Amino acid sequence: MAEEKHEFMTYKGRPLVRSKKILYYGDMRDPYVVMLQITDTKEAEGIEMASHITLQMMSTDPNAAPTEMVLKRAERDGLYSALDLASTWLDRQLGEVKE
């Protein structure tokens, strides 16, 4: 049986996967990903847009204790601002700071 290859939307070279009002940013094979939860939306020109986002940098280690899974938390207004912060967190945590 042929192996299926799924293409994910990306932001700054990392996968971005959405399930309802939760987005996961980063590669699940890496030690950390960022979960973005849309906590409030607003309508602009007939389109529902995320207006308030809660972010959590999480460990992908299945053996990590639940109390140690979340490394950082923050809140941002707007999806772009939240994704920009998530990208910075992952760059720093994974040692991929680009000059």
All heavy atoms as an XYZ file, in Angstrom:
793
protein
N       0.849     -1.183      0.000
C       0.000      0.000      0.000
C       0.891      1.241      0.000
O       1.856      1.323      0.751
C      -0.912     -0.021      1.231
C      -1.972      1.060      1.207
S      -3.083      0.949      2.625
C      -4.296     -0.134      1.937
N       0.569      2.183     -0.836
C       1.365      3.406     -0.951
C       1.214      4.266      0.295
O       0.135      4.365      0.870
C       0.935      4.198     -2.184
N       2.309      4.864      0.696
C       2.289      5.743      1.858
C       1.760      7.110      1.450
O       2.200      7.690      0.464
C       3.710      5.880      2.407
C       3.780      6.607      3.712
C       5.192      6.636      4.261
O       5.850      5.579      4.275
O       5.632      7.716      4.672
N       0.788      7.622      2.204
C       0.225      8.932      1.903
C       1.097     10.012      2.513
O       1.562      9.894      3.640
C      -1.188      9.059      2.478
C      -2.213      8.247      1.738
C      -3.608      8.491      2.269
O      -3.925      9.641      2.618
O      -4.368      7.529      2.342
N       1.301     11.080      1.760
C       2.079     12.213      2.256
C       1.131     13.386      2.422
O       0.438     13.767      1.490
C       3.193     12.572      1.283
C       4.111     13.631      1.821
C       5.278     13.852      0.924
C       6.182     14.909      1.547
N       7.337     15.167      0.718
N       1.068     13.938      3.636
C       0.196     15.067      3.924
C       0.996     16.355      3.898
O       2.064     16.445      4.490
C      -0.472     14.902      5.302
C      -1.353     13.706      5.382
N      -2.587     13.669      4.821
C      -1.159     12.491      5.957
C      -3.147     12.499      5.042
N      -2.284     11.756      5.730
N       0.488     17.336      3.210
C       1.102     18.653      3.179
C       0.380     19.547      4.179
O      -0.845     19.647      4.143
C       1.015     19.264      1.780
C       1.844     18.540      0.753
C       3.337     18.672      0.996
O       3.781     19.758      1.421
O       4.049     17.686      0.772
N       1.124     20.175      5.065
C       0.551     21.077      6.049
C       0.847     22.514      5.655
O       1.863     22.805      5.032
C       1.133     20.823      7.442
C       0.776     19.485      8.010
C       1.715     18.480      8.097
C      -0.511     19.232      8.453
C       1.395     17.247      8.623
C      -0.853     18.003      8.978
C       0.100     17.003      9.065
N      -0.038     23.407      6.064
C       0.243     24.820      5.916
C       1.449     25.113      6.812
O       1.611     24.490      7.867
C      -0.977     25.635      6.363
C      -0.810     27.110      6.208
S      -2.277     28.121      6.511
C      -3.219     27.216      7.684
N       2.295     26.047      6.402
C       3.464     26.380      7.209
C       3.526     27.880      7.463
O       2.940     28.678      6.739
C       4.773     25.949      6.512
O       4.897     26.639      5.276
C       4.828     24.455      6.292
N       4.248     28.240      8.509
C       4.558     29.631      8.822
C       6.021     29.655      9.203
O       6.447     28.932     10.112
C       3.671     30.141      9.968
C       3.977     31.558     10.381
C       3.573     32.623      9.599
C       4.683     31.833     11.543
C       3.864     33.936      9.965
C       4.968     33.133     11.923
C       4.559     34.175     11.129
O       4.840     35.470     11.475
N       6.806     30.431      8.483
C       8.255     30.526      8.698
C       8.909     29.140      8.703
O       9.773     28.840      9.522
C       8.579     31.289      9.971
C       8.192     32.760      9.892
C       8.697     33.535     11.075
C       8.369     35.017     10.921
N       8.884     35.809     12.029
N       8.452     28.282      7.796
C       9.062     26.976      7.610
C       8.647     25.882      8.570
O       9.149     24.766      8.495
N       7.725     26.166      9.464
C       7.257     25.156     10.419
C       5.781     24.840     10.162
O       5.013     25.724      9.797
C       7.414     25.649     11.850
C       8.841     25.740     12.296
C       8.904     25.878     13.821
N      10.281     25.913     14.240
C      10.978     27.033     14.431
N      10.422     28.201     14.251
N      12.226     26.978     14.821
N       5.364     23.590     10.406
C       3.966     23.225     10.184
C       3.014     23.980     11.114
O       3.346     24.274     12.263
C       3.910     21.733     10.510
C       5.322     21.264     10.524
C       6.179     22.455     10.819
N       1.835     24.272     10.592
C       0.782     24.929     11.343
C      -0.492     24.133     11.093
O      -0.994     24.082      9.975
C       0.620     26.379     10.873
C      -0.416     27.233     11.576
C      -0.068     27.404     13.058
C      -0.520     28.589     10.905
N      -0.988     23.469     12.146
C      -2.145     22.589     12.024
C      -3.263     23.115     12.901
O      -3.042     23.414     14.077
C      -1.780     21.143     12.442
C      -2.972     20.228     12.309
C      -0.618     20.631     11.614
N      -4.482     23.206     12.332
C      -5.619     23.750     13.068
C      -6.688     22.689     13.264
O      -6.996     21.914     12.368
C      -6.218     24.926     12.314
C      -7.378     25.546     13.048
C      -7.906     26.753     12.342
N      -9.033     27.302     13.093
C      -9.582     28.460     12.853
N      -9.141     29.218     11.866
N     -10.586     28.890     13.582
N      -7.238     22.661     14.458
C      -8.396     21.838     14.780
C      -9.361     22.714     15.562
O      -9.123     23.024     16.731
C      -7.984     20.627     15.624
O      -9.127     19.886     16.004
N     -10.417     23.166     14.878
C     -11.405     24.092     15.440
C     -10.722     25.366     15.915
O     -10.217     26.116     15.111
C     -12.243     23.418     16.495
C     -13.032     22.252     15.943
C     -13.932     21.639     16.945
C     -14.606     20.448     16.277
N     -15.456     19.725     17.138
N     -10.682     25.623     17.219
C     -10.102     26.874     17.727
C      -8.726     26.676     18.367
O      -8.271     27.505     19.128
C     -11.058     27.537     18.713
C     -12.313     28.041     18.022
C     -13.078     28.986     18.882
C     -14.251     29.506     18.084
N     -14.645     30.824     18.456
N      -8.074     25.569     18.041
C      -6.731     25.303     18.551
C      -5.800     25.077     17.366
O      -6.120     24.335     16.444
C      -6.706     24.090     19.494
C      -7.556     24.383     20.732
C      -5.278     23.738     19.887
C      -7.618     23.259     21.733
N      -4.646     25.740     17.400
C      -3.621     25.572     16.375
C      -2.370     25.040     17.042
O      -2.041     25.436     18.161
C      -3.289     26.912     15.702
C      -4.386     27.566     14.904
C      -5.145     28.550     15.759
C      -3.789     28.271     13.717
N      -1.686     24.137     16.358
C      -0.392     23.647     16.825
C       0.651     24.126     15.839
O       0.523     23.923     14.636
C      -0.377     22.121     16.927
C      -1.226     21.636     18.069
C      -2.547     21.246     17.865
C      -0.723     21.581     19.361
C      -3.339     20.822     18.911
C      -1.511     21.153     20.413
C      -2.812     20.778     20.179
O      -3.590     20.360     21.221
N       1.689     24.765     16.351
C       2.738     25.326     15.523
C       4.051     24.639     15.854
O       4.486     24.630     17.000
C       2.848     26.832     15.760
C       3.940     27.496     14.975
C       3.958     27.436     13.584
C       4.958     28.173     15.611
C       4.964     28.046     12.865
C       5.968     28.797     14.894
C       5.965     28.723     13.517
O       6.963     29.314     12.800
N       4.669     24.041     14.864
C       5.944     23.360     15.045
C       5.832     21.914     14.622
O       4.746     21.402     14.368
N       6.961     21.273     14.562
C       7.054     19.880     14.145
C       6.964     18.986     15.379
O       7.752     19.141     16.313
C       8.388     19.658     13.417
C       8.456     18.336     12.702
O       7.841     17.356     13.158
O       9.149     18.283     11.667
N       6.034     18.051     15.379
C       5.840     17.168     16.539
C       7.046     16.259     16.789
O       7.169     15.673     17.849
C       4.586     16.309     16.360
C       3.317     17.082     16.526
S       3.182     17.688     18.208
C       1.544     18.349     18.187
N       7.959     16.167     15.816
C       9.182     15.382     16.020
C      10.236     16.178     16.781
O      11.207     15.617     17.279
C       9.746     14.930     14.676
C       8.803     13.949     13.954
C       9.288     13.667     12.584
N       9.118     14.891     11.798
C       9.208     14.949     10.488
N       9.495     13.870      9.800
N       9.034     16.089      9.844
N      10.060     17.496     16.887
C      10.965     18.345     17.662
C      10.625     18.234     19.147
O       9.523     17.804     19.499
C      10.839     19.808     17.222
C      11.480     20.074     15.867
O      12.327     19.267     15.444
O      11.120     21.086     15.238
N      11.524     18.646     20.028
C      11.254     18.553     21.466
C      10.122     19.462     21.953
O       9.536     19.201     23.002
C      12.570     18.976     22.122
C      13.606     18.879     21.064
C      12.908     19.052     19.760
N       9.803     20.537     21.192
C       8.785     21.489     21.638
C       7.896     21.945     20.474
O       8.358     22.033     19.341
C       9.442     22.741     22.249
C      10.404     22.409     23.348
C      11.771     22.347     23.103
C       9.953     22.108     24.624
C      12.665     22.007     24.097
C      10.835     21.773     25.635
C      12.188     21.719     25.371
O      13.062     21.375     26.359
N       6.653     22.243     20.791
C       5.715     22.873     19.872
C       4.973     23.950     20.659
O       5.032     23.981     21.890
C       4.689     21.887     19.263
C       5.372     20.852     18.403
C       3.841     21.237     20.325
N       4.259     24.809     19.938
C       3.465     25.839     20.608
C       1.998     25.602     20.269
O       1.642     25.434     19.102
C       3.893     27.257     20.190
C       3.011     28.301     20.873
C       5.352     27.495     20.538
N       1.167     25.565     21.308
C      -0.272     25.458     21.127
C      -0.860     26.864     21.225
O      -0.592     27.584     22.180
C      -0.906     24.575     22.200
C      -2.411     24.439     22.039
S      -3.189     23.456     23.319
C      -3.184     24.602     24.678
N      -1.650     27.239     20.225
C      -2.310     28.534     20.211
C      -3.810     28.288     20.301
O      -4.366     27.571     19.467
C      -1.991     29.294     18.915
C      -0.522     29.608     18.672
C       0.111     28.554     17.787
C      -0.388     30.964     18.061
N      -4.434     28.833     21.301
C      -5.880     28.655     21.483
C      -6.574     29.990     21.239
O      -6.269     30.988     21.888
C      -6.182     28.156     22.890
C      -7.650     27.874     23.095
C      -7.924     27.236     24.448
O      -7.062     27.194     25.315
N      -9.132     26.750     24.611
N      -7.500     29.982     20.284
C      -8.272     31.186     19.979
C      -9.338     31.327     21.061
O     -10.223     30.495     21.186
C      -8.925     31.089     18.589
C      -7.846     30.924     17.521
C      -9.795     32.303     18.308
C      -8.379     30.561     16.147
N      -9.227     32.386     21.860
C     -10.164     32.572     22.966
C     -11.243     33.605     22.658
O     -12.242     33.672     23.360
C      -9.419     32.980     24.253
O      -8.641     34.142     24.004
C      -8.524     31.846     24.727
N     -11.019     34.414     21.614
C     -12.033     35.410     21.235
C     -11.888     35.704     19.746
O     -10.786     35.655     19.200
C     -11.853     36.694     22.044
C     -13.065     37.609     21.978
O     -14.168     37.129     21.637
O     -12.914     38.803     22.254
N     -13.014     35.979     19.109
C     -13.006     36.313     17.689
C     -13.807     37.588     17.467
O     -14.590     38.000     18.321
C     -13.628     35.183     16.844
O     -14.964     34.963     17.264
C     -12.826     33.903     16.952
N     -13.586     38.184     16.294
C     -14.386     39.335     15.894
C     -14.674     39.188     14.398
O     -13.960     38.477     13.684
C     -13.673     40.651     16.182
C     -12.406     40.873     15.391
C     -11.770     42.202     15.738
C     -10.447     42.351     14.970
N      -9.754     43.570     15.306
N     -15.703     39.860     13.945
C     -16.061     39.780     12.539
C     -15.600     41.043     11.827
O     -15.814     42.159     12.300
C     -17.564     39.608     12.384
C     -17.957     39.231     10.977
C     -19.397     38.800     10.868
O     -19.842     38.000     11.706
O     -20.056     39.280      9.937
N     -14.948     40.850     10.689
C     -14.488     41.970      9.870
C     -14.817     41.647      8.418
O     -14.358     40.633      7.887
C     -12.990     42.186     10.050
N     -15.620     42.480      7.812
C     -16.034     42.311      6.424
C     -16.632     40.932      6.171
O     -16.360     40.290      5.157
C     -14.856     42.577      5.489
C     -14.327     44.001      5.600
C     -13.185     44.278      4.654
O     -13.061     43.574      3.630
O     -12.427     45.214      4.944
N     -17.421     40.444      7.126
C     -18.108     39.169      6.983
C     -17.264     37.943      7.268
O     -17.729     36.820      7.091
N     -16.026     38.134      7.729
C     -15.130     37.011      8.026
C     -14.826     37.002      9.512
O     -14.460     38.021     10.088
C     -13.818     37.137      7.225
C     -14.117     37.119      5.728
C     -12.849     36.024      7.600
C     -12.912     37.416      4.868
N     -14.982     35.836     10.138
C     -14.654     35.701     11.554
C     -13.135     35.583     11.696
O     -12.511     34.713     11.084
C     -15.337     34.470     12.143
C     -15.176     34.360     13.631
C     -15.938     33.179     14.207
O     -16.443     32.345     13.450
O     -15.991     33.104     15.439
N     -12.549     36.476     12.503
C     -11.092     36.510     12.677
C     -10.737     36.364     14.152
O     -11.445     36.854     15.022
C     -10.545     37.838     12.146
C     -10.798     38.035     10.676
S     -10.329     39.653     10.059
C      -8.667     39.802     10.594
N      -9.602     35.714     14.408
C      -9.116     35.560     15.780
C      -8.675     36.917     16.304
O      -7.907     37.617     15.666
C      -7.950     34.582     15.817
N      -9.182     37.287     17.476
C      -8.792     38.578     18.048
C      -7.985     38.433     19.335
O      -7.248     39.334     19.715
C     -10.025     39.443     18.302
O     -10.886     38.825     19.215
N      -8.099     37.301     20.011
C      -7.335     37.081     21.247
C      -6.869     35.633     21.265
O      -7.663     34.715     21.075
C      -8.182     37.388     22.483
C      -7.381     37.460     23.728
N      -7.284     36.413     24.597
C      -6.605     38.445     24.241
C      -6.497     36.749     25.606
N      -6.072     37.979     25.407
N      -5.568     35.437     21.498
C      -4.944     34.121     21.447
C      -4.181     33.856     22.737
O      -3.471     34.734     23.222
C      -3.928     34.021     20.283
C      -4.481     34.573     18.984
C      -3.382     32.616     20.134
C      -5.463     33.730     18.277
N      -4.309     32.639     23.263
C      -3.504     32.184     24.393
C      -2.475     31.200     23.844
O      -2.831     30.277     23.110
C      -4.381     31.489     25.447
O      -5.366     32.410     25.899
C      -3.561     31.017     26.623
N      -1.196     31.396     24.188
C      -0.112     30.545     23.700
C       0.484     29.738     24.841
O       0.595     30.241     25.969
C       1.031     31.384     23.120
C       0.777     32.272     21.945
C       0.321     33.630     22.364
C       2.033     32.373     21.130
N       0.901     28.512     24.529
C       1.627     27.682     25.487
C       2.702     26.917     24.739
O       2.403     26.192     23.793
C       0.703     26.672     26.163
C      -0.324     27.273     27.066
C      -1.152     26.209     27.767
O      -0.853     25.023     27.716
N      -2.201     26.639     28.420
N       3.970     27.090     25.139
C       5.035     26.258     24.587
C       5.027     24.966     25.377
O       5.091     24.978     26.611
C       6.401     26.922     24.696
C       7.498     26.015     24.170
S       9.116     26.704     24.363
C       9.216     27.609     22.855
N       4.945     23.844     24.649
C       4.790     22.543     25.293
C       5.874     21.568     24.855
O       6.328     21.600     23.709
C       3.423     21.957     24.933
C       2.276     22.863     25.277
S       0.706     22.247     24.643
C       0.568     20.743     25.555
N       6.242     20.689     25.756
C       7.168     19.611     25.445
C       6.417     18.524     24.688
O       5.257     18.244     24.975
C       7.739     19.029     26.734
O       8.460     17.844     26.468
N       7.068     17.904     23.716
C       6.453     16.791     22.989
C       6.887     15.444     23.565
O       6.524     14.407     23.031
C       6.815     16.841     21.492
O       8.238     16.813     21.361
C       6.249     18.082     20.837
N       7.639     15.461     24.650
C       8.112     14.233     25.287
C       6.940     13.514     25.944
O       6.338     14.038     26.889
C       9.177     14.566     26.331
C       9.747     13.344     27.023
O       9.342     12.211     26.702
O      10.622     13.530     27.886
N       6.596     12.307     25.480
C       5.458     11.595     26.062
C       5.698     11.147     27.509
O       4.762     10.831     28.228
C       5.261     10.385     25.140
C       6.565     10.204     24.459
C       7.223     11.552     24.411
N       6.956     11.143     27.940
C       7.286     10.719     29.302
C       7.381     11.880     30.284
O       7.626     11.665     31.467
C       8.609      9.941     29.303
C       8.519      8.698     28.444
O       7.509      8.006     28.438
N       9.565      8.433     27.688
N       7.207     13.102     29.806
C       7.293     14.270     30.689
C       6.081     14.315     31.624
O       4.972     13.963     31.236
C       7.347     15.550     29.862
N       6.326     14.740     32.838
C       5.240     14.878     33.814
C       4.313     16.006     33.356
O       4.770     17.008     32.802
C       5.813     15.196     35.182
N       3.015     15.873     33.585
C       2.066     16.911     33.148
C       2.415     18.307     33.670
O       2.190     19.293     32.983
C       0.729     16.432     33.706
C       0.873     14.955     33.829
C       2.330     14.725     34.163
N       2.982     18.382     34.861
C       3.333     19.684     35.421
C       4.551     20.305     34.731
O       4.791     21.494     34.870
C       3.620     19.565     36.934
O       4.657     18.599     37.125
C       2.370     19.159     37.685
N       5.321     19.482     34.004
C       6.511     19.972     33.320
C       6.323     20.119     31.815
O       7.248     20.484     31.102
C       7.683     19.021     33.585
C       8.072     18.946     35.045
C       9.106     17.869     35.313
O       9.499     17.151     34.371
O       9.511     17.735     36.473
N       5.123     19.849     31.309
C       4.872     19.893     29.863
C       4.866     21.322     29.327
O       5.332     21.560     28.228
C       3.546     19.212     29.526
C       3.542     17.764     29.868
S       3.522     16.542     28.583
C       3.028     17.235     27.108
N       4.314     22.269     30.091
C       4.205     23.653     29.620
C       5.407     24.449     30.114
O       5.631     24.570     31.305
C       2.888     24.303     30.092
C       2.820     25.749     29.660
C       1.695     23.522     29.561
N       6.185     24.999     29.156
C       7.383     25.762     29.503
C       7.100     27.253     29.610
O       7.664     27.935     30.463
C       8.462     25.544     28.454
C       9.328     24.315     28.627
C       8.565     23.052     28.345
C      10.533     24.438     27.748
N       6.267     27.778     28.701
C       5.966     29.211     28.675
C       4.502     29.413     28.332
O       3.904     28.604     27.642
C       6.804     29.922     27.602
C       8.277     29.855     27.813
C       9.009     30.585     26.706
C      10.511     30.489     26.932
N      11.248     31.364     26.050
N       3.958     30.544     28.804
C       2.579     30.936     28.491
C       2.551     32.427     28.190
O       3.330     33.191     28.754
C       1.645     30.689     29.667
C       1.487     29.263     30.053
C       0.669     29.143     31.329
N       0.871     27.833     31.892
C      -0.087     26.975     32.118
N      -1.327     27.312     31.896
N       0.171     25.792     32.625
N       1.626     32.806     27.314
C       1.450     34.225     26.997
C       0.085     34.420     26.348
O      -0.580     33.447     25.972
C       2.547     34.715     26.064
N      -0.318     35.671     26.228
C      -1.549     36.033     25.530
C      -1.215     37.151     24.556
O      -0.393     38.019     24.864
C      -2.617     36.493     26.513
C      -3.082     35.397     27.442
C      -4.185     35.840     28.386
O      -4.677     36.985     28.241
O      -4.544     35.055     29.255
N      -1.829     37.115     23.387
C      -1.613     38.137     22.377
C      -2.936     38.482     21.696
O      -3.837     37.648     21.612
C      -0.628     37.669     21.300
C       0.805     37.543     21.762
C       1.396     38.916     22.062
N       2.782     38.880     22.479
C       3.195     38.804     23.727
N       2.334     38.709     24.707
N       4.477     38.821     24.012
N      -3.009     39.707     21.210
C      -4.144     40.141     20.406
C      -3.781     39.951     18.941
O      -2.784     40.520     18.480
C      -4.489     41.607     20.677
C      -5.089     41.796     22.069
O      -5.796     40.887     22.531
O      -4.828     42.845     22.680
N      -4.525     39.142     18.243
C      -4.295     38.914     16.819
C      -3.444     37.696     16.544
O      -2.510     37.391     17.282
N      -3.780     37.006     15.465
C      -3.079     35.777     15.107
C      -1.634     36.039     14.687
O      -0.737     35.291     15.043
C      -3.839     35.046     13.992
C      -3.308     33.679     13.590
C      -3.256     32.740     14.790
C      -4.160     33.093     12.487
N      -1.394     37.107     13.921
C      -0.024     37.384     13.475
C       0.905     37.610     14.668
O       2.001     37.062     14.720
C       0.030     38.592     12.533
C       1.439     38.914     12.145
C       2.112     38.153     11.199
C       2.140     39.945     12.778
C       3.433     38.419     10.868
C       3.455     40.215     12.452
C       4.092     39.456     11.499
O       5.397     39.710     11.191
N       0.478     38.391     15.617
C       1.294     38.664     16.797
C       1.579     37.379     17.569
O       2.697     37.159     18.048
C       0.576     39.679     17.686
O       1.292     39.914     18.864
N       0.585     36.518     17.687
C       0.752     35.252     18.404
C       1.717     34.327     17.664
O       2.596     33.719     18.272
C      -0.603     34.576     18.584
N       1.580     34.216     16.339
C       2.473     33.354     15.566
C       3.904     33.879     15.573
O       4.858     33.098     15.602
C       1.972     33.216     14.132
C       0.808     32.250     13.933
C       0.265     32.362     12.515
C       1.232     30.825     14.239
N       4.061     35.181     15.546
C       5.395     35.772     15.593
C       6.093     35.431     16.907
O       7.270     35.061     16.918
C       5.296     37.280     15.389
C       6.603     37.901     14.975
O       7.297     37.301     14.120
O       6.939     38.981     15.491
N       5.367     35.522     18.020
C       5.930     35.158     19.320
C       6.238     33.660     19.367
O       7.306     33.250     19.843
C       4.977     35.542     20.456
C       5.438     35.144     21.861
C       6.764     35.809     22.214
C       4.367     35.507     22.877
N       5.334     32.831     18.872
C       5.548     31.379     18.864
C       6.797     31.022     18.064
O       7.595     30.176     18.489
C       4.321     30.680     18.288
N       6.993     31.677     16.933
C       8.172     31.431     16.104
C       9.450     31.807     16.850
O      10.447     31.065     16.817
C       8.058     32.226     14.804
O       9.194     32.040     14.016
N       9.438     32.933     17.533
C      10.600     33.373     18.314
C      10.906     32.385     19.424
O      12.064     32.021     19.646
C      10.362     34.780     18.886
O      10.132     35.685     17.801
C      11.539     35.257     19.704
N       9.865     31.937     20.140
C      10.060     30.958     21.213
C      10.734     29.697     20.678
O      11.692     29.201     21.264
C       8.726     30.567     21.827
C       8.167     31.504     22.830
C       8.728     32.635     23.325
C       6.898     31.380     23.471
N       7.877     33.229     24.231
C       6.751     32.476     24.343
C       5.865     30.460     23.389
C       5.623     32.668     25.129
C       4.733     30.648     24.172
C       4.615     31.747     25.033
N      10.208     29.158     19.571
C      10.768     27.919     19.024
C      12.183     28.132     18.503
O      13.046     27.268     18.702
C       9.863     27.361     17.930
C       8.537     26.785     18.414
C       7.681     26.355     17.241
C       8.753     25.619     19.376
N      12.448     29.269     17.849
C      13.813     29.556     17.383
C      14.792     29.529     18.550
O      15.854     28.914     18.465
C      13.884     30.926     16.700
C      13.286     30.941     15.308
O      13.025     29.858     14.741
O      13.064     32.054     14.787
N      14.441     30.181     19.622
C      15.336     30.253     20.786
C      15.469     28.899     21.479
O      16.567     28.477     21.839
C      14.837     31.291     21.777
C      15.029     32.694     21.281
C      14.519     33.705     22.268
N      14.687     35.057     21.749
C      14.162     36.122     22.312
N      13.454     36.017     23.424
N      14.350     37.313     21.782
N      14.359     28.219     21.688
C      14.365     26.950     22.418
C      15.073     25.857     21.634
O      15.748     25.015     22.215
C      12.938     26.520     22.744
C      12.845     25.481     23.826
C      13.253     25.996     25.195
O      13.058     27.149     25.536
N      13.820     25.117     25.994
N      14.911     25.870     20.315
C      15.517     24.834     19.489
C      16.884     25.237     18.948
O      17.501     24.487     18.201
C      14.574     24.475     18.327
C      13.214     23.928     18.757
C      12.292     23.772     17.551
C      13.357     22.606     19.503
N      17.335     26.450     19.293
C      18.660     26.913     18.887
C      18.772     27.245     17.421
O      19.799     27.035     16.814
N      17.701     27.771     16.858
C      17.688     28.097     15.429
C      17.569     29.591     15.184
O      16.922     30.019     14.246
C      16.520     27.386     14.747
C      16.587     25.887     14.841
C      15.355     25.228     14.271
O      14.536     25.907     13.634
O      15.228     24.023     14.464
N      18.196     30.388     16.001
C      18.111     31.829     15.827
C      18.786     32.202     14.522
O      19.934     31.841     14.286
C      18.755     32.574     17.013
C      18.723     34.066     16.788
C      18.054     32.206     18.309
N      18.048     32.899     13.673
C      18.565     33.282     12.359
C      18.955     34.745     12.399
O      18.182     35.593     12.796
C      17.508     33.030     11.301
C      17.157     31.569     11.202
C      15.989     31.347     10.289
C      15.660     29.881     10.225
N      14.623     29.445     11.061
N      20.128     35.042     11.970
C      20.631     36.422     11.970
C      20.060     37.172     10.798
O      19.935     36.752      9.729
C      22.150     36.425     11.901
C      22.774     35.663     13.043
C      22.844     36.463     14.337
O      22.971     37.682     14.275
O      22.763     35.848     15.395
